[in-house]
């Protein structure tokens, strides 16, 4: 079963590995893990981390 993907350039959803001549990325978030050692860095990158 194919998973939904998103084109980086035009932001359209697709099932193809390549769209608009550019590789598409997964549209699904990573699985949740309460012990994720990198969660702090992802929140900091998004500007959510206060401190």
C-alpha positions as CSV (number, residue, x, y, z in Angstrom):
1,X,0.0,0.0,0.0
2,X,1.4,3.4,-1.0
3,X,1.4,6.3,1.5
4,X,0.5,9.9,0.8
5,X,3.5,12.1,-0.1
6,X,3.8,15.8,-0.6
7,X,5.6,17.8,-3.3
8,X,8.2,20.2,-1.9
9,X,7.9,22.8,-4.7
10,X,4.2,23.0,-5.4
11,X,2.9,21.6,-2.0
12,X,0.5,19.2,-3.7
13,X,-0.3,15.8,-2.3
14,X,0.6,12.8,-4.5
15,X,1.3,9.1,-4.3
16,X,4.3,9.3,-6.6
17,X,8.0,9.3,-5.5
18,X,8.7,12.2,-7.8
19,X,6.5,15.2,-8.6
20,X,7.3,18.4,-10.6
21,X,10.7,16.8,-11.3
22,X,11.6,16.9,-7.6
23,X,11.5,14.0,-5.1
24,X,8.4,14.2,-2.9
25,X,8.6,13.7,0.9
26,X,6.3,11.8,3.3
27,X,3.2,13.7,4.4
28,X,3.0,11.7,7.6
29,X,4.6,12.7,10.9
30,X,7.1,10.4,12.6
31,X,5.8,7.9,15.2
32,X,5.5,9.3,18.7
33,X,8.1,8.3,21.2
34,X,8.1,9.8,24.7
35,X,11.8,9.1,25.0
36,X,12.8,10.9,21.8
37,X,16.2,12.4,22.2
38,X,15.8,14.8,19.3
39,X,12.3,16.2,20.1
40,X,13.9,19.2,21.9
41,X,15.8,20.1,18.7
42,X,12.7,19.8,16.4
43,X,10.6,22.0,18.7
44,X,13.5,24.6,18.8
45,X,13.6,24.5,15.0
46,X,9.9,25.2,14.8
47,X,10.1,28.0,17.4
48,X,7.9,26.2,19.9
49,X,10.5,25.7,22.6
50,X,10.5,28.4,25.2
51,X,13.8,28.6,27.0
